[in-house]
Amino acid sequence: MKRILVFLALALLAVQCKPSQQAEPAQNVITEHRSEQMKIGIAGYSYRKFDIDQTLEFLKSMDVKYFSVKDWWLPLDSTQEQIDAFKAKCASYGIQGYILGPIYMRSKEDVDKTFAYVARYGSGMFIGVPNYELLDYVIAKVKETGIRVAIHTHGPDGAAFPDIRTVVEMVKDPSLGVGCCMDLGHTFRYGWDVAEDIVTYKDWIWDIHIKDETAPSKEGQTWEMGRGQMNLPAIVKALREIDYQGVVSIEFEKNGNNPHPGIAESVGYLRGVCDALL
């Protein structure tokens, strides 16, 4: 009887140890991240209290490859050699300073200096905010140089160009080479439906600053993305609807002395929204 039991035990062990057929692939494996289809960048203002080396380290840690360059890192009077060295430093981190600005232009001299600066940088477009009375002069400089201007919108705080409607009303035709860097947070604070505006004004949107806000009013404040009141999934859907191909730069105005945790959280949230919306 004991021999029979031993035999059965060995037989059972042999069955359990027998190589099984190759398992079918798991059905919940992710083979594509749709967030990779969106060029997520960072607006330079977010790291306004950090030098360029620290900023590039922060961007690299999040695998963010694009950022807008502010003039505290690269002054408007930078020489060609200084500009080339700056671009080489960014490239060494695998990061591109894809656009300059926002640059504020208060006089014709400012306009001339800005366009010369952008030309030395080798960019075909910059984010600019001219005084209203300079708009015709800016349009003439666009025609002269071929460098386009994306006017940054500022919301309900009293600054020039509060929303994209103002840009459209004053410029009238985007073929003149002046369009919009649409700040989606300020658009929300102004009370507009952000996703609807993206679709309506798609021909004018050449760059985007994205964030989350605590309220659709002047009192709204920048918050970590996903914690505020903006309908970010609807915004991503609208960007896909218009087939937006530019950079979407997160601008994080909160916690100027220590913005990186909130920026990293916002980058992760935006990527998650993109991946979840199949």
C-alpha positions in Angstrom: 0.0 0.0 0.0 2.9 2.3 0.9 4.5 1.7 -2.5 1.2 2.6 -4.3 1.0 5.9 -2.3 4.6 6.7 -3.2 4.0 6.0 -6.9 0.9 8.2 -6.9 2.7 11.0 -5.2 5.5 10.8 -7.8 3.1 10.7 -10.6 1.3 13.8 -9.3 4.6 15.6 -8.9 5.5 14.8 -12.5 2.2 16.2 -13.8 2.7 19.4 -11.8 6.3 19.8 -13.1 5.5 19.1 -16.7 6.2 22.2 -18.8 2.9 23.9 -19.7 2.1 25.3 -23.1 3.2 29.0 -23.5 0.7 31.3 -21.8 -1.4 33.6 -23.8 -0.3 37.2 -23.6 -2.1 39.2 -20.9 -5.0 41.2 -22.3 -4.3 44.3 -20.2 -0.8 45.0 -21.5 -0.3 48.6 -22.7 1.5 48.8 -26.0 1.1 52.5 -26.7 1.1 55.6 -24.5 -1.1 58.2 -26.3 0.6 60.9 -24.1 3.7 60.4 -26.3 1.6 61.9 -29.1 1.4 65.2 -27.3 4.4 67.5 -27.1 4.3 68.3 -23.4 6.6 71.2 -22.4 7.1 73.6 -19.6 6.7 77.4 -19.7 9.9 78.9 -18.5 8.2 81.2 -16.0 7.4 78.1 -13.9 11.1 77.9 -12.9 11.6 81.7 -12.6 13.7 81.4 -9.5 16.1 78.8 -10.8 19.1 79.0 -13.0 19.2 77.2 -16.4 21.3 74.3 -15.1 18.8 73.5 -12.3 15.9 74.0 -14.7 17.3 71.6 -17.2 17.9 69.0 -14.5 14.3 69.3 -13.4 13.0 68.9 -17.0 15.3 65.9 -17.6 14.0 64.2 -14.4 10.5 64.3 -15.9 11.6 63.3 -19.4 10.2 66.7 -20.6 11.9 67.7 -23.8 10.5 71.2 -24.5 10.5 74.5 -22.7 10.0 78.2 -23.5 13.0 80.3 -22.9 12.8 83.4 -20.7 15.2 86.3 -21.0 16.6 85.9 -17.5 18.4 82.8 -18.8 19.2 84.3 -22.3 19.1 88.1 -22.3 17.9 90.0 -25.4 21.3 91.4 -26.0 23.0 87.9 -26.0 25.6 87.5 -28.7 25.4 84.8 -31.3 28.2 82.9 -29.5 26.2 83.1 -26.2 23.0 81.9 -28.0 24.8 79.0 -29.6 26.3 78.0 -26.2 22.9 78.2 -24.6 21.3 76.0 -27.2 24.2 73.5 -27.0 23.8 73.2 -23.2 20.0 72.5 -23.7 20.8 69.9 -26.3 23.3 68.2 -24.0 20.3 67.4 -21.7 18.2 66.2 -24.7 16.0 69.3 -24.3 14.9 72.0 -26.8 14.3 75.6 -26.0 11.6 75.5 -28.6 10.4 79.1 -28.4 11.4 82.5 -26.8 9.2 84.5 -24.5 6.9 85.8 -23.5 8.7 89.0 -24.4 7.0 92.4 -23.6 7.4 95.2 -26.2 6.7 98.7 -25.0 8.3 100.7 -27.8 9.4 100.4 -31.4 13.0 100.0 -30.1 11.8 97.0 -28.1 10.2 95.5 -31.2 13.3 95.9 -33.2 15.5 94.4 -30.5 13.1 91.5 -30.0 13.0 90.5 -33.7 16.8 90.8 -34.0 17.1 88.5 -30.9 14.7 85.9 -32.3 16.5 86.0 -35.6 19.9 85.3 -33.9 18.2 82.4 -32.0 17.1 80.9 -35.3 13.4 80.6 -34.4 10.6 81.3 -36.8 8.2 82.3 -34.0 8.2 83.8 -30.5 5.7 84.5 -27.8 5.2 88.3 -27.6 3.1 90.9 -25.9 3.2 94.3 -27.7 1.5 97.4 -26.5 -1.7 97.8 -28.5 -0.4 100.9 -30.3 2.6 98.9 -31.6 0.5 96.1 -33.3 0.8 97.6 -36.8 4.5 98.0 -36.4 4.8 94.4 -35.2 2.8 93.2 -38.2 5.2 95.1 -40.5 8.2 93.5 -38.8 6.6 90.1 -39.3 6.3 90.8 -43.0 9.9 92.1 -43.2 11.5 89.2 -41.3 9.2 86.2 -41.7 9.2 85.7 -38.0 5.7 85.1 -36.6 4.4 86.3 -33.2 2.1 84.3 -30.9 0.5 86.9 -28.5 0.2 85.6 -25.0 -3.3 86.0 -23.4 -3.5 87.3 -19.8 -7.0 86.8 -18.5 -9.1 89.2 -16.4 -6.3 90.9 -14.5 -6.1 94.1 -16.6 -3.1 93.3 -18.8 -3.1 93.7 -22.6 -4.7 91.0 -24.7 -6.9 89.3 -22.0 -8.2 86.6 -24.3 -8.0 85.2 -27.8 -11.0 87.2 -28.8 -9.0 90.4 -28.4 -6.2 89.0 -30.6 -8.7 88.1 -33.3 -10.5 91.4 -33.1 -7.3 93.5 -33.4 -5.3 91.4 -35.9 -8.3 90.2 -37.9 -6.4 87.8 -40.1 -3.9 85.1 -38.9 -2.2 85.1 -42.3 -0.6 88.4 -41.3 1.7 86.3 -39.1 0.3 87.3 -35.7 -1.6 84.6 -33.8 -2.0 83.5 -30.2 -0.2 81.7 -27.4 -3.4 80.7 -25.7 -3.2 80.6 -21.9 -5.9 78.1 -21.1 -5.9 78.9 -17.4 -6.5 82.6 -18.0 -9.1 81.7 -20.5 -10.9 79.7 -17.8 -10.5 82.5 -15.3 -12.1 84.8 -17.8 -15.2 82.6 -17.8 -15.0 81.1 -21.2 -15.5 77.4 -22.2 -11.9 76.5 -22.9 -12.5 73.4 -25.0 -15.1 75.3 -27.1 -12.7 78.2 -27.7 -9.9 75.8 -28.8 -12.2 74.5 -31.5 -13.6 77.9 -32.5 -10.2 79.6 -32.8 -8.1 76.7 -33.9 -6.6 78.7 -36.8 -5.2 81.3 -34.4 -3.7 78.9 -31.8 0.1 78.6 -32.4 1.2 77.8 -28.9 -0.4 76.8 -25.6 0.1 77.4 -21.9 -1.9 74.9 -19.9 -2.6 74.8 -16.1 -5.4 74.1 -13.7 -7.3 76.8 -11.8 -9.2 76.9 -8.5 -12.1 78.9 -10.0 -13.6 80.2 -13.3 -13.1 83.8 -12.1 -10.6 86.5 -11.5 -10.0 85.0 -8.1 -8.9 81.7 -9.6 -5.4 80.6 -8.8 -3.0 78.1 -10.4 -3.2 74.7 -8.8 -1.7 71.2 -9.5 -3.4 69.8 -12.5 -6.3 67.5 -11.6 -6.9 69.3 -8.3 -8.6 72.4 -9.7 -11.9 73.0 -11.6 -10.8 72.9 -15.2 -12.2 70.1 -17.4 -8.8 68.9 -18.6 -10.1 65.8 -20.3 -12.4 67.9 -22.5 -9.4 70.2 -23.3 -7.3 67.2 -24.4 -10.2 66.0 -26.6 -10.5 69.4 -28.2 -6.8 69.5 -29.0 -7.1 66.1 -30.7 -10.2 67.3 -32.5 -8.3 70.2 -34.1 -5.2 68.0 -34.6 -3.0 70.5 -32.7 0.6 69.7 -33.5 2.4 72.3 -31.4 3.8 72.2 -27.9 1.5 72.2 -24.8 3.5 73.9 -22.1 2.5 73.6 -18.5 2.8 76.9 -16.7 2.9 76.5 -13.0 2.7 79.9 -11.2 2.2 78.4 -7.7 5.0 77.9 -5.1 7.7 79.9 -7.0 10.4 78.9 -4.5 9.6 75.2 -4.8 7.5 74.6 -7.9 9.0 71.2 -9.0 6.8 68.8 -7.0 3.6 70.5 -8.3 5.0 70.6 -11.9 5.9 66.9 -11.8 2.5 66.1 -10.4 0.9 68.1 -13.2 3.0 66.5 -15.9 2.0 63.1 -14.6 -1.6 64.0 -14.5 -1.7 65.4 -18.0 0.1 62.3 -19.3 -2.4 60.1 -17.5 -5.4 62.0 -19.0 -3.9 61.5 -22.5 -3.3 57.8 -21.9 -6.8 57.2 -20.5 -8.6 58.9 -23.4 -8.3 56.2 -26.0 
